[in-house]
Amino acid sequence: MQAYMKSAMPFHGVPTPLLRQVCKAAFADVEFSTVSHWQSQVLDLWRNARFREERYAALYLAGDRRGRPFRHHPR
């Protein structure tokens, strides 16, 4: 999979439907009170990812409906 994706970042090999289920469960109780809180949570996941699926989890969280008020928010 890693060679196919042409990525230096390793994969766990988790299929997308399962990854979505895991993200949904893991982030079920997550709430964001400010744009900086939302942004720090997403960036922390992204920057500290060691596997590709962890980056996908950051993207999942960034696109979650609870973050909608904070996307494209002026600083």
All heavy atoms as a GROMACS GRO file, in nm:
protein
  625
    1MET      N    1   0.083  -0.119   0.000
    1MET     CA    2   0.000   0.000   0.000
    1MET      C    3   0.088   0.126   0.000
    1MET      O    4   0.059   0.220  -0.069
    1MET     CB    5  -0.092  -0.001   0.121
    1MET     CG    6  -0.183   0.119   0.131
    1MET     SD    7  -0.312   0.126   0.008
    1MET     CE    8  -0.437   0.031   0.085
    2GLN      N    9   0.192   0.125   0.079
    2GLN     CA   10   0.280   0.241   0.089
    2GLN      C   11   0.344   0.274  -0.046
    2GLN      O   12   0.350   0.389  -0.086
    2GLN     CB   13   0.387   0.216   0.193
    2GLN     CG   14   0.469   0.338   0.227
    2GLN     CD   15   0.559   0.313   0.347
    2GLN    OE1   16   0.535   0.223   0.425
    2GLN    NE2   17   0.661   0.393   0.360
    3ALA      N   18   0.389   0.173  -0.118
    3ALA     CA   19   0.448   0.195  -0.250
    3ALA      C   20   0.342   0.246  -0.349
    3ALA      O   21   0.370   0.334  -0.430
    3ALA     CB   22   0.510   0.066  -0.301
    4TYR      N   23   0.222   0.193  -0.340
    4TYR     CA   24   0.113   0.236  -0.428
    4TYR      C   25   0.081   0.384  -0.406
    4TYR      O   26   0.059   0.458  -0.500
    4TYR     CB   27  -0.011   0.150  -0.403
    4TYR     CG   28  -0.135   0.199  -0.472
    4TYR    CD1   29  -0.152   0.182  -0.608
    4TYR    CD2   30  -0.235   0.264  -0.401
    4TYR    CE1   31  -0.266   0.228  -0.673
    4TYR    CE2   32  -0.349   0.310  -0.464
    4TYR     CZ   33  -0.364   0.292  -0.600
    4TYR     OH   34  -0.476   0.338  -0.663
    5MET      N   35   0.078   0.425  -0.280
    5MET     CA   36   0.045   0.564  -0.247
    5MET      C   37   0.165   0.657  -0.265
    5MET      O   38   0.151   0.778  -0.254
    5MET     CB   39  -0.006   0.572  -0.103
    5MET     CG   40  -0.137   0.500  -0.079
    5MET     SD   41  -0.274   0.567  -0.171
    5MET     CE   42  -0.303   0.718  -0.082
    6LYS      N   43   0.281   0.600  -0.290
    6LYS     CA   44   0.404   0.678  -0.309
    6LYS      C   45   0.426   0.771  -0.191
    6LYS      O   46   0.446   0.891  -0.207
    6LYS     CB   47   0.399   0.754  -0.440
    6LYS     CG   48   0.390   0.663  -0.560
    6LYS     CD   49   0.381   0.740  -0.688
    6LYS     CE   50   0.364   0.640  -0.802
    6LYS     NZ   51   0.330   0.700  -0.926
    7SER      N   52   0.422   0.714  -0.073
    7SER     CA   53   0.435   0.790   0.050
    7SER      C   54   0.544   0.731   0.138
    7SER      O   55   0.558   0.610   0.147
    7SER     CB   56   0.302   0.787   0.125
    7SER     OG   57   0.316   0.846   0.252
    8ALA      N   58   0.619   0.819   0.201
    8ALA     CA   59   0.720   0.773   0.297
    8ALA      C   60   0.656   0.739   0.431
    8ALA      O   61   0.714   0.669   0.512
    8ALA     CB   62   0.825   0.881   0.316
    9MET      N   63   0.534   0.787   0.453
    9MET     CA   64   0.466   0.762   0.579
    9MET      C   65   0.406   0.622   0.578
    9MET      O   66   0.337   0.585   0.484
    9MET     CB   67   0.355   0.866   0.600
    9MET     CG   68   0.288   0.857   0.736
    9MET     SD   69   0.176   0.995   0.765
    9MET     CE   70   0.287   1.108   0.845
   10PRO      N   71   0.432   0.543   0.682
   10PRO     CA   72   0.379   0.406   0.685
   10PRO      C   73   0.228   0.403   0.705
   10PRO      O   74   0.167   0.499   0.751
   10PRO     CB   75   0.450   0.342   0.804
   10PRO     CG   76   0.494   0.454   0.889
   10PRO     CD   77   0.514   0.573   0.799
   11PHE      N   78   0.169   0.290   0.668
   11PHE     CA   79   0.025   0.265   0.680
   11PHE      C   80   0.002   0.155   0.783
   11PHE      O   81   0.082   0.064   0.796
   11PHE     CB   82  -0.032   0.215   0.548
   11PHE     CG   83  -0.046   0.317   0.442
   11PHE    CD1   84   0.063   0.358   0.367
   11PHE    CD2   85  -0.169   0.374   0.415
   11PHE    CE1   86   0.051   0.453   0.268
   11PHE    CE2   87  -0.183   0.468   0.315
   11PHE     CZ   88  -0.073   0.508   0.242
   12HIS      N   89  -0.112   0.162   0.852
   12HIS     CA   90  -0.158   0.050   0.934
   12HIS      C   91  -0.231  -0.051   0.848
   12HIS      O   92  -0.241  -0.167   0.882
   12HIS     CB   93  -0.252   0.097   1.045
   12HIS     CG   94  -0.184   0.161   1.161
   12HIS    ND1   95  -0.096   0.096   1.243
   12HIS    CD2   96  -0.193   0.287   1.210
   12HIS    CE1   97  -0.054   0.177   1.337
   12HIS    NE2   98  -0.110   0.294   1.319
   13GLY      N   99  -0.290  -0.004   0.740
   13GLY     CA  100  -0.369  -0.090   0.653
   13GLY      C  101  -0.516  -0.097   0.691
   13GLY      O  102  -0.586  -0.191   0.657
   14VAL      N  103  -0.565   0.003   0.765
   14VAL     CA  104  -0.704   0.007   0.809
   14VAL      C  105  -0.792   0.053   0.692
   14VAL      O  106  -0.768   0.160   0.635
   14VAL     CB  107  -0.722   0.104   0.928
   14VAL    CG1  108  -0.867   0.112   0.972
   14VAL    CG2  109  -0.632   0.063   1.044
   15PRO      N  110  -0.893  -0.026   0.656
   15PRO     CA  111  -0.983   0.015   0.548
   15PRO      C  112  -1.062   0.142   0.586
   15PRO      O  113  -1.093   0.164   0.703
   15PRO     CB  114  -1.078  -0.103   0.531
   15PRO     CG  115  -1.020  -0.215   0.610
   15PRO     CD  116  -0.926  -0.156   0.710
   16THR      N  117  -1.093   0.222   0.487
   16THR     CA  118  -1.162   0.349   0.510
   16THR      C  119  -1.291   0.336   0.590
   16THR      O  120  -1.312   0.414   0.683
   16THR     CB  121  -1.187   0.422   0.377
   16THR    OG1  122  -1.060   0.444   0.313
   16THR    CG2  123  -1.257   0.553   0.396
   17PRO      N  124  -1.380   0.242   0.559
   17PRO     CA  125  -1.504   0.233   0.639
   17PRO      C  126  -1.476   0.207   0.788
   17PRO      O  127  -1.541   0.266   0.874
   17PRO     CB  128  -1.579   0.115   0.577
   17PRO     CG  129  -1.526   0.105   0.438
   17PRO     CD  130  -1.382   0.147   0.447
   18LEU      N  131  -1.378   0.124   0.817
   18LEU     CA  132  -1.343   0.097   0.957
   18LEU      C  133  -1.280   0.220   1.020
   18LEU      O  134  -1.310   0.254   1.136
   18LEU     CB  135  -1.249  -0.023   0.967
   18LEU     CG  136  -1.203  -0.061   1.107
   18LEU    CD1  137  -1.321  -0.088   1.199
   18LEU    CD2  138  -1.109  -0.181   1.101
   19LEU      N  139  -1.196   0.290   0.948
   19LEU     CA  140  -1.134   0.412   1.000
   19LEU      C  141  -1.241   0.515   1.035
   19LEU      O  142  -1.234   0.580   1.140
   19LEU     CB  143  -1.035   0.471   0.900
   19LEU     CG  144  -0.963   0.596   0.945
   19LEU    CD1  145  -0.876   0.569   1.068
   19LEU    CD2  146  -0.880   0.654   0.833
   20ARG      N  147  -1.341   0.528   0.951
   20ARG     CA  148  -1.451   0.623   0.979
   20ARG      C  149  -1.526   0.584   1.106
   20ARG      O  150  -1.561   0.669   1.186
   20ARG     CB  151  -1.548   0.629   0.861
   20ARG     CG  152  -1.493   0.705   0.744
   20ARG     CD  153  -1.599   0.722   0.637
   20ARG     NE  154  -1.539   0.780   0.517
   20ARG     CZ  155  -1.551   0.728   0.397
   20ARG    NH1  156  -1.624   0.620   0.376
   20ARG    NH2  157  -1.494   0.786   0.294
   21GLN      N  158  -1.550   0.455   1.124
   21GLN     CA  159  -1.617   0.406   1.246
   21GLN      C  160  -1.535   0.438   1.369
   21GLN      O  161  -1.588   0.483   1.470
   21GLN     CB  162  -1.641   0.256   1.239
   21GLN     CG  163  -1.750   0.213   1.148
   21GLN     CD  164  -1.764   0.061   1.148
   21GLN    OE1  165  -1.665  -0.012   1.158
   21GLN    NE2  166  -1.886   0.014   1.137
   22VAL      N  167  -1.406   0.413   1.361
   22VAL     CA  168  -1.316   0.439   1.474
   22VAL      C  169  -1.313   0.588   1.506
   22VAL      O  170  -1.321   0.627   1.623
   22VAL     CB  171  -1.174   0.385   1.445
   22VAL    CG1  172  -1.075   0.433   1.548
   22VAL    CG2  173  -1.175   0.233   1.437
   23CYS      N  174  -1.303   0.671   1.403
   23CYS     CA  175  -1.301   0.817   1.424
   23CYS      C  176  -1.432   0.864   1.486
   23CYS      O  177  -1.431   0.945   1.579
   23CYS     CB  178  -1.277   0.890   1.292
   23CYS     SG  179  -1.109   0.878   1.232
   24LYS      N  180  -1.541   0.814   1.436
   24LYS     CA  181  -1.672   0.854   1.489
   24LYS      C  182  -1.682   0.821   1.637
   24LYS      O  183  -1.726   0.905   1.717
   24LYS     CB  184  -1.784   0.784   1.411
   24LYS     CG  185  -1.922   0.830   1.447
   24LYS     CD  186  -2.026   0.767   1.358
   24LYS     CE  187  -2.164   0.818   1.393
   24LYS     NZ  188  -2.266   0.767   1.302
   25ALA      N  189  -1.639   0.703   1.676
   25ALA     CA  190  -1.643   0.663   1.817
   25ALA      C  191  -1.541   0.742   1.900
   25ALA      O  192  -1.574   0.789   2.010
   25ALA     CB  193  -1.615   0.514   1.829
   26ALA      N  194  -1.422   0.759   1.847
   26ALA     CA  195  -1.316   0.828   1.923
   26ALA      C  196  -1.347   0.975   1.945
   26ALA      O  197  -1.312   1.032   2.048
   26ALA     CB  198  -1.183   0.812   1.850
   27PHE      N  199  -1.413   1.038   1.848
   27PHE     CA  200  -1.440   1.181   1.858
   27PHE      C  201  -1.582   1.211   1.903
   27PHE      O  202  -1.624   1.327   1.901
   27PHE     CB  203  -1.415   1.249   1.722
   27PHE     CG  204  -1.274   1.232   1.671
   27PHE    CD1  205  -1.251   1.209   1.536
   27PHE    CD2  206  -1.165   1.238   1.754
   27PHE    CE1  207  -1.123   1.195   1.487
   27PHE    CE2  208  -1.036   1.223   1.707
   27PHE     CZ  209  -1.014   1.202   1.573
   28ALA      N  210  -1.656   1.111   1.946
   28ALA     CA  211  -1.798   1.129   1.981
   28ALA      C  212  -1.820   1.236   2.088
   28ALA      O  213  -1.916   1.311   2.081
   28ALA     CB  214  -1.858   0.997   2.026
   29ASP      N  215  -1.733   1.243   2.185
   29ASP     CA  216  -1.751   1.336   2.297
   29ASP      C  217  -1.669   1.463   2.284
   29ASP      O  218  -1.666   1.544   2.376
   29ASP     CB  219  -1.717   1.266   2.428
   29ASP     CG  220  -1.810   1.150   2.458
   29ASP    OD1  221  -1.928   1.156   2.416
   29ASP    OD2  222  -1.766   1.054   2.523
   30VAL      N  223  -1.603   1.481   2.172
   30VAL     CA  224  -1.520   1.599   2.152
   30VAL      C  225  -1.607   1.720   2.126
   30VAL      O  226  -1.701   1.715   2.047
   30VAL     CB  227  -1.422   1.577   2.034
   30VAL    CG1  228  -1.347   1.704   2.002
   30VAL    CG2  229  -1.326   1.465   2.065
   31GLU      N  230  -1.578   1.829   2.195
   31GLU     CA  231  -1.649   1.954   2.174
   31GLU      C  232  -1.546   2.065   2.159
   31GLU      O  233  -1.438   2.059   2.218
   31GLU     CB  234  -1.741   1.985   2.292
   31GLU     CG  235  -1.856   1.886   2.303
   31GLU     CD  236  -1.953   1.925   2.413
   31GLU    OE1  237  -1.959   2.045   2.449
   31GLU    OE2  238  -2.022   1.836   2.462
   32PHE      N  239  -1.580   2.166   2.081
   32PHE     CA  240  -1.491   2.278   2.058
   32PHE      C  241  -1.558   2.406   2.103
   32PHE      O  242  -1.670   2.435   2.064
   32PHE     CB  243  -1.456   2.289   1.909
   32PHE     CG  244  -1.401   2.163   1.852
   32PHE    CD1  245  -1.474   2.089   1.760
   32PHE    CD2  246  -1.277   2.116   1.890
   32PHE    CE1  247  -1.424   1.973   1.707
   32PHE    CE2  248  -1.226   1.998   1.839
   32PHE     CZ  249  -1.300   1.926   1.746
   33SER      N  250  -1.488   2.482   2.185
   33SER     CA  251  -1.545   2.606   2.236
   33SER      C  252  -1.496   2.729   2.160
   33SER      O  253  -1.564   2.830   2.155
   33SER     CB  254  -1.512   2.622   2.384
   33SER     OG  255  -1.372   2.610   2.405
   34THR      N  256  -1.377   2.719   2.101
   34THR     CA  257  -1.320   2.832   2.027
   34THR      C  258  -1.252   2.782   1.900
   34THR      O  259  -1.221   2.663   1.888
   34THR     CB  260  -1.214   2.906   2.110
   34THR    OG1  261  -1.104   2.818   2.134
   34THR    CG2  262  -1.272   2.956   2.243
   35VAL      N  263  -1.226   2.874   1.810
   35VAL     CA  264  -1.157   2.838   1.687
   35VAL      C  265  -1.016   2.789   1.718
   35VAL      O  266  -0.967   2.695   1.656
   35VAL     CB  267  -1.156   2.955   1.585
   35VAL    CG1  268  -1.072   3.072   1.634
   35VAL    CG2  269  -1.109   2.908   1.449
   36SER      N  270  -0.951   2.847   1.816
   36SER     CA  271  -0.814   2.804   1.848
   36SER      C  272  -0.814   2.664   1.909
   36SER      O  273  -0.721   2.587   1.884
   36SER     CB  274  -0.745   2.904   1.940
   36SER     OG  275  -0.813   2.918   2.061
   37HIS      N  276  -0.916   2.629   1.984
   37HIS     CA  277  -0.926   2.494   2.041
   37HIS      C  278  -0.946   2.392   1.929
   37HIS      O  279  -0.879   2.288   1.926
   37HIS     CB  280  -1.039   2.487   2.142
   37HIS     CG  281  -1.054   2.353   2.206
   37HIS    ND1  282  -1.172   2.284   2.202
   37HIS    CD2  283  -0.966   2.275   2.272
   37HIS    CE1  284  -1.156   2.168   2.264
   37HIS    NE2  285  -1.031   2.160   2.307
   38TRP      N  286  -1.038   2.420   1.839
   38TRP     CA  287  -1.062   2.331   1.725
   38TRP      C  288  -0.935   2.315   1.642
   38TRP      O  289  -0.893   2.204   1.611
   38TRP     CB  290  -1.176   2.388   1.640
   38TRP     CG  291  -1.194   2.320   1.508
   38TRP    CD1  292  -1.250   2.197   1.486
   38TRP    CD2  293  -1.156   2.369   1.380
   38TRP    NE1  294  -1.249   2.168   1.351
   38TRP    CE2  295  -1.192   2.273   1.285
   38TRP    CE3  296  -1.095   2.486   1.336
   38TRP    CZ2  297  -1.170   2.291   1.148
   38TRP    CZ3  298  -1.073   2.504   1.201
   38TRP    CH2  299  -1.110   2.406   1.109
   39GLN      N  300  -0.872   2.427   1.610
   39GLN     CA  301  -0.753   2.425   1.526
   39GLN      C  302  -0.638   2.349   1.594
   39GLN      O  303  -0.570   2.271   1.530
   39GLN     CB  304  -0.710   2.568   1.494
   39GLN     CG  305  -0.595   2.575   1.399
   39GLN     CD  306  -0.558   2.720   1.368
   39GLN    OE1  307  -0.548   2.801   1.459
   39GLN    NE2  308  -0.540   2.749   1.242
   40SER      N  309  -0.620   2.370   1.723
   40SER     CA  310  -0.510   2.302   1.793
   40SER      C  311  -0.532   2.152   1.797
   40SER      O  312  -0.436   2.075   1.785
   40SER     CB  313  -0.491   2.359   1.933
   40SER     OG  314  -0.598   2.326   2.017
   41GLN      N  315  -0.656   2.107   1.812
   41GLN     CA  316  -0.684   1.964   1.815
   41GLN      C  317  -0.654   1.899   1.680
   41GLN      O  318  -0.591   1.793   1.673
   41GLN     CB  319  -0.830   1.938   1.854
   41GLN     CG  320  -0.864   1.980   1.995
   41GLN     CD  321  -0.786   1.902   2.098
   41GLN    OE1  322  -0.785   1.780   2.097
   41GLN    NE2  323  -0.718   1.973   2.185
   42VAL      N  324  -0.699   1.964   1.574
   42VAL     CA  325  -0.677   1.910   1.440
   42VAL      C  326  -0.527   1.911   1.406
   42VAL      O  327  -0.472   1.811   1.359
   42VAL     CB  328  -0.757   1.991   1.335
   42VAL    CG1  329  -0.719   1.949   1.193
   42VAL    CG2  330  -0.907   1.972   1.357
   43LEU      N  331  -0.461   2.023   1.433
   43LEU     CA  332  -0.318   2.033   1.401
   43LEU      C  333  -0.233   1.939   1.485
   43LEU      O  334  -0.132   1.886   1.437
   43LEU     CB  335  -0.270   2.177   1.416
   43LEU     CG  336  -0.319   2.274   1.309
   43LEU    CD1  337  -0.273   2.415   1.340
   43LEU    CD2  338  -0.274   2.231   1.171
   44ASP      N  339  -0.272   1.918   1.609
   44ASP     CA  340  -0.198   1.825   1.694
   44ASP      C  341  -0.203   1.683   1.637
   44ASP      O  342  -0.101   1.614   1.630
   44ASP     CB  343  -0.254   1.827   1.837
   44ASP     CG  344  -0.171   1.744   1.932
   44ASP    OD1  345  -0.049   1.769   1.941
   44ASP    OD2  346  -0.228   1.654   1.996
   45LEU      N  347  -0.321   1.642   1.594
   45LEU     CA  348  -0.334   1.511   1.530
   45LEU      C  349  -0.250   1.503   1.404
   45LEU      O  350  -0.178   1.406   1.381
   45LEU     CB  351  -0.480   1.483   1.493
   45LEU     CG  352  -0.570   1.429   1.601
   45LEU    CD1  353  -0.714   1.427   1.552
   45LEU    CD2  354  -0.527   1.291   1.643
   46TRP      N  355  -0.258   1.605   1.322
   46TRP     CA  356  -0.187   1.606   1.193
   46TRP      C  357  -0.035   1.604   1.213
   46TRP      O  358   0.036   1.525   1.154
   46TRP     CB  359  -0.228   1.730   1.114
   46TRP     CG  360  -0.163   1.736   0.979
   46TRP    CD1  361  -0.045   1.798   0.948
   46TRP    CD2  362  -0.209   1.675   0.858
   46TRP    NE1  363  -0.017   1.782   0.815
   46TRP    CE2  364  -0.116   1.706   0.758
   46TRP    CE3  365  -0.320   1.598   0.826
   46TRP    CZ2  366  -0.131   1.662   0.627
   46TRP    CZ3  367  -0.335   1.556   0.695
   46TRP    CH2  368  -0.242   1.588   0.598
   47ARG      N  369   0.013   1.694   1.298
   47ARG     CA  370   0.158   1.710   1.316
   47ARG      C  371   0.223   1.592   1.388
   47ARG      O  372   0.342   1.567   1.368
   47ARG     CB  373   0.186   1.839   1.390
   47ARG     CG  374   0.154   1.962   1.306
   47ARG     CD  375   0.173   2.088   1.384
   47ARG     NE  376   0.147   2.204   1.298
   47ARG     CZ  377   0.113   2.323   1.345
   47ARG    NH1  378   0.101   2.343   1.475
   47ARG    NH2  379   0.092   2.421   1.261
   48ASN      N  380   0.150   1.526   1.473
   48ASN     CA  381   0.207   1.416   1.550
   48ASN      C  382   0.178   1.279   1.491
   48ASN      O  383   0.212   1.177   1.552
   48ASN     CB  384   0.159   1.423   1.696
   48ASN     CG  385   0.215   1.544   1.766
   48ASN    OD1  386   0.337   1.565   1.768
   48ASN    ND2  387   0.128   1.627   1.820
   49ALA      N  388   0.115   1.277   1.375
   49ALA     CA  389   0.082   1.150   1.311
   49ALA      C  390   0.209   1.076   1.272
   49ALA      O  391   0.302   1.134   1.217
   49ALA     CB  392  -0.004   1.175   1.188
   50ARG      N  393   0.211   0.948   1.303
   50ARG     CA  394   0.322   0.862   1.261
   50ARG      C  395   0.278   0.769   1.149
   50ARG      O  396   0.362   0.712   1.079
   50ARG     CB  397   0.372   0.781   1.380
   50ARG     CG  398   0.440   0.868   1.484
   50ARG     CD  399   0.493   0.792   1.605
   50ARG     NE  400   0.530   0.655   1.575
   50ARG     CZ  401   0.494   0.551   1.651
   50ARG    NH1  402   0.420   0.570   1.758
   50ARG    NH2  403   0.532   0.430   1.620
   51PHE      N  404   0.148   0.753   1.133
   51PHE     CA  405   0.092   0.666   1.030
   51PHE      C  406  -0.010   0.745   0.948
   51PHE      O  407  -0.073   0.837   0.999
   51PHE     CB  408   0.025   0.543   1.092
   51PHE     CG  409   0.122   0.450   1.156
   51PHE    CD1  410   0.160   0.467   1.288
   51PHE    CD2  411   0.179   0.346   1.084
   51PHE    CE1  412   0.251   0.382   1.347
   51PHE    CE2  413   0.270   0.260   1.142
   51PHE     CZ  414   0.307   0.278   1.274
   52ARG      N  415  -0.025   0.705   0.824
   52ARG     CA  416  -0.115   0.774   0.732
   52ARG      C  417  -0.258   0.782   0.786
   52ARG      O  418  -0.325   0.884   0.772
   52ARG     CB  419  -0.113   0.700   0.598
   52ARG     CG  420  -0.183   0.771   0.489
   52ARG     CD  421  -0.083   0.841   0.408
   52ARG     NE  422  -0.143   0.894   0.287
   52ARG     CZ  423  -0.078   0.977   0.212
   52ARG    NH1  424   0.044   1.010   0.244
   52ARG    NH2  425  -0.132   1.025   0.106
   53GLU      N  426  -0.305   0.676   0.848
   53GLU     CA  427  -0.442   0.675   0.900
   53GLU      C  428  -0.462   0.781   1.008
   53GLU      O  429  -0.573   0.832   1.025
   53GLU     CB  430  -0.478   0.537   0.955
   53GLU     CG  431  -0.497   0.431   0.848
   53GLU     CD  432  -0.368   0.361   0.808
   53GLU    OE1  433  -0.258   0.406   0.847
   53GLU    OE2  434  -0.376   0.259   0.738
   54GLU      N  435  -0.357   0.815   1.080
   54GLU     CA  436  -0.368   0.921   1.181
   54GLU      C  437  -0.388   1.057   1.114
   54GLU      O  438  -0.459   1.143   1.166
   54GLU     CB  439  -0.245   0.921   1.270
   54GLU     CG  440  -0.236   0.795   1.355
   54GLU     CD  441  -0.100   0.775   1.419
   54GLU    OE1  442  -0.002   0.843   1.380
   54GLU    OE2  443  -0.090   0.690   1.509
   55ARG      N  444  -0.326   1.075   0.999
   55ARG     CA  445  -0.349   1.198   0.922
   55ARG      C  446  -0.493   1.201   0.870
   55ARG      O  447  -0.559   1.305   0.869
   55ARG     CB  448  -0.252   1.207   0.804
   55ARG     CG  449  -0.110   1.238   0.847
   55ARG     CD  450  -0.078   1.382   0.818
   55ARG     NE  451   0.045   1.425   0.877
   55ARG     CZ  452   0.157   1.445   0.809
   55ARG    NH1  453   0.160   1.424   0.679
   55ARG    NH2  454   0.264   1.489   0.872
   56TYR      N  455  -0.543   1.085   0.827
   56TYR     CA  456  -0.682   1.078   0.782
   56TYR      C  457  -0.777   1.110   0.898
   56TYR      O  458  -0.882   1.172   0.876
   56TYR     CB  459  -0.714   0.940   0.725
   56TYR     CG  460  -0.642   0.906   0.597
   56TYR    CD1  461  -0.614   0.775   0.564
   56TYR    CD2  462  -0.602   1.004   0.508
   56TYR    CE1  463  -0.548   0.742   0.446
   56TYR    CE2  464  -0.536   0.973   0.390
   56TYR     CZ  465  -0.509   0.841   0.359
   56TYR     OH  466  -0.444   0.809   0.243
   57ALA      N  467  -0.742   1.069   1.018
   57ALA     CA  468  -0.825   1.101   1.136
   57ALA      C  469  -0.828   1.252   1.159
   57ALA      O  470  -0.932   1.308   1.193
   57ALA     CB  471  -0.773   1.028   1.259
   58ALA      N  472  -0.715   1.318   1.139
   58ALA     CA  473  -0.711   1.464   1.153
   58ALA      C  474  -0.802   1.530   1.049
   58ALA      O  475  -0.875   1.625   1.081
   58ALA     CB  476  -0.568   1.515   1.138
   59LEU      N  477  -0.800   1.478   0.927
   59LEU     CA  478  -0.888   1.532   0.823
   59LEU      C  479  -1.035   1.506   0.857
   59LEU      O  480  -1.121   1.591   0.831
   59LEU     CB  481  -0.853   1.471   0.688
   59LEU     CG  482  -0.717   1.510   0.632
   59LEU    CD1  483  -0.688   1.430   0.505
   59LEU    CD2  484  -0.708   1.658   0.605
   60TYR      N  485  -1.063   1.390   0.913
   60TYR     CA  486  -1.199   1.357   0.955
   60TYR      C  487  -1.246   1.459   1.059
   60TYR      O  488  -1.357   1.512   1.050
   60TYR     CB  489  -1.204   1.216   1.012
   60TYR     CG  490  -1.341   1.173   1.059
   60TYR    CD1  491  -1.428   1.105   0.975
   60TYR    CD2  492  -1.384   1.200   1.188
   60TYR    CE1  493  -1.553   1.065   1.018
   60TYR    CE2  494  -1.509   1.161   1.233
   60TYR     CZ  495  -1.594   1.093   1.147
   60TYR     OH  496  -1.718   1.056   1.190
   61LEU      N  497  -1.161   1.485   1.158
   61LEU     CA  498  -1.196   1.579   1.264
   61LEU      C  499  -1.212   1.721   1.208
   61LEU      O  500  -1.303   1.793   1.246
   61LEU     CB  501  -1.092   1.576   1.375
   61LEU     CG  502  -1.124   1.655   1.500
   61LEU    CD1  503  -1.254   1.607   1.565
   61LEU    CD2  504  -1.010   1.646   1.600
   62ALA      N  505  -1.125   1.759   1.115
   62ALA     CA  506  -1.134   1.892   1.055
   62ALA      C  507  -1.264   1.910   0.978
   62ALA      O  508  -1.320   2.019   0.974
   62ALA     CB  509  -1.015   1.915   0.962
   63GLY      N  510  -1.313   1.802   0.918
   63GLY     CA  511  -1.436   1.809   0.840
   63GLY      C  512  -1.562   1.779   0.917
   63GLY      O  513  -1.673   1.789   0.862
   64ASP      N  514  -1.549   1.747   1.044
   64ASP     CA  515  -1.666   1.714   1.126
   64ASP      C  516  -1.759   1.835   1.140
   64ASP      O  517  -1.714   1.949   1.146
   64ASP     CB  518  -1.619   1.669   1.265
   64ASP     CG  519  -1.733   1.616   1.349
   64ASP    OD1  520  -1.761   1.496   1.342
   64ASP    OD2  521  -1.794   1.698   1.421
   65ARG      N  522  -1.887   1.808   1.147
   65ARG     CA  523  -1.988   1.914   1.154
   65ARG      C  524  -1.968   2.007   1.273
   65ARG      O  525  -2.002   2.124   1.269
   65ARG     CB  526  -2.129   1.855   1.157
   65ARG     CG  527  -2.157   1.770   1.278
   65ARG     CD  528  -2.299   1.715   1.281
   65ARG     NE  529  -2.312   1.614   1.384
   65ARG     CZ  530  -2.314   1.637   1.514
   65ARG    NH1  531  -2.304   1.760   1.559
   65ARG    NH2  532  -2.325   1.538   1.601
   66ARG      N  533  -1.912   1.955   1.382
   66ARG     CA  534  -1.892   2.039   1.501
   66ARG      C  535  -1.786   2.147   1.478
   66ARG      O  536  -1.783   2.246   1.550
   66ARG     CB  537  -1.853   1.954   1.622
   66ARG     CG  538  -1.969   1.864   1.668
   66ARG     CD  539  -1.921   1.760   1.762
   66ARG     NE  540  -1.845   1.661   1.686
   66ARG     CZ  541  -1.792   1.553   1.739
   66ARG    NH1  542  -1.804   1.530   1.867
   66ARG    NH2  543  -1.726   1.469   1.663
   67GLY      N  544  -1.703   2.130   1.378
   67GLY     CA  545  -1.603   2.230   1.346
   67GLY      C  546  -1.648   2.330   1.241
   67GLY      O  547  -1.578   2.426   1.211
   68ARG      N  548  -1.767   2.310   1.188
   68ARG     CA  549  -1.819   2.396   1.082
   68ARG      C  550  -1.815   2.546   1.118
   68ARG      O  551  -1.775   2.627   1.035
   68ARG     CB  552  -1.961   2.355   1.044
   68ARG     CG  553  -2.013   2.426   0.921
   68ARG     CD  554  -2.148   2.375   0.874
   68ARG     NE  555  -2.135   2.236   0.833
   68ARG     CZ  556  -2.226   2.141   0.856
   68ARG    NH1  557  -2.338   2.171   0.919
   68ARG    NH2  558  -2.207   2.018   0.815
   69PRO      N  559  -1.854   2.584   1.240
   69PRO     CA  560  -1.850   2.728   1.272
   69PRO      C  561  -1.709   2.787   1.269
   69PRO      O  562  -1.693   2.908   1.259
   69PRO     CB  563  -1.907   2.735   1.414
   69PRO     CG  564  -1.980   2.608   1.434
   69PRO     CD  565  -1.912   2.506   1.348
   70PHE      N  566  -1.608   2.703   1.277
   70PHE     CA  567  -1.470   2.752   1.286
   70PHE      C  568  -1.395   2.749   1.153
   70PHE      O  569  -1.288   2.808   1.142
   70PHE     CB  570  -1.393   2.670   1.389
   70PHE     CG  571  -1.462   2.664   1.522
   70PHE    CD1  572  -1.497   2.543   1.578
   70PHE    CD2  573  -1.493   2.780   1.592
   70PHE    CE1  574  -1.560   2.536   1.701
   70PHE    CE2  575  -1.556   2.775   1.715
   70PHE     CZ  576  -1.590   2.654   1.769
   71ARG      N  577  -1.448   2.681   1.056
   71ARG     CA  578  -1.379   2.675   0.927
   71ARG      C  579  -1.392   2.810   0.856
   71ARG      O  580  -1.497   2.872   0.859
   71ARG     CB  581  -1.437   2.562   0.841
   71ARG     CG  582  -1.401   2.426   0.896
   71ARG     CD  583  -1.429   2.316   0.797
   71ARG     NE  584  -1.570   2.285   0.780
   71ARG     CZ  585  -1.636   2.194   0.853
   71ARG    NH1  586  -1.576   2.128   0.947
   71ARG    NH2  587  -1.764   2.173   0.829
   72HIS      N  588  -1.285   2.851   0.792
   72HIS     CA  589  -1.280   2.980   0.721
   72HIS      C  590  -1.312   3.096   0.812
   72HIS      O  591  -1.370   3.194   0.773
   72HIS     CB  592  -1.375   2.980   0.600
   72HIS     CG  593  -1.352   2.866   0.509
   72HIS    ND1  594  -1.239   2.854   0.432
   72HIS    CD2  595  -1.426   2.754   0.483
   72HIS    CE1  596  -1.245   2.743   0.362
   72HIS    NE2  597  -1.357   2.681   0.391
   73HIS      N  598  -1.274   3.080   0.937
   73HIS     CA  599  -1.298   3.183   1.037
   73HIS      C  600  -1.187   3.286   1.029
   73HIS      O  601  -1.070   3.252   1.033
   73HIS     CB  602  -1.301   3.120   1.177
   73HIS     CG  603  -1.348   3.210   1.283
   73HIS    ND1  604  -1.262   3.299   1.347
   73HIS    CD2  605  -1.469   3.229   1.337
   73HIS    CE1  606  -1.331   3.366   1.437
   73HIS    NE2  607  -1.455   3.326   1.434
   74PRO      N  608  -1.221   3.415   1.020
   74PRO     CA  609  -1.115   3.518   1.017
   74PRO      C  610  -1.043   3.523   1.151
   74PRO      O  611  -1.103   3.505   1.255
   74PRO     CB  612  -1.190   3.648   0.991
   74PRO     CG  613  -1.332   3.621   1.023
   74PRO     CD  614  -1.355   3.473   1.012
   75ARG      N  615  -0.916   3.544   1.144
   75ARG     CA  616  -0.836   3.549   1.268
   75ARG      C  617  -0.845   3.685   1.331
   75ARG      O  618  -0.861   3.784   1.285
   75ARG     CB  619  -0.692   3.515   1.238
   75ARG     CG  620  -0.680   3.371   1.202
   75ARG     CD  621  -0.536   3.337   1.181
   75ARG     NE  622  -0.531   3.196   1.151
   75ARG     CZ  623  -0.458   3.110   1.216
   75ARG    NH1  624  -0.381   3.149   1.313
   75ARG    NH2  625  -0.457   2.985   1.185
   0.00000   0.00000   0.00000
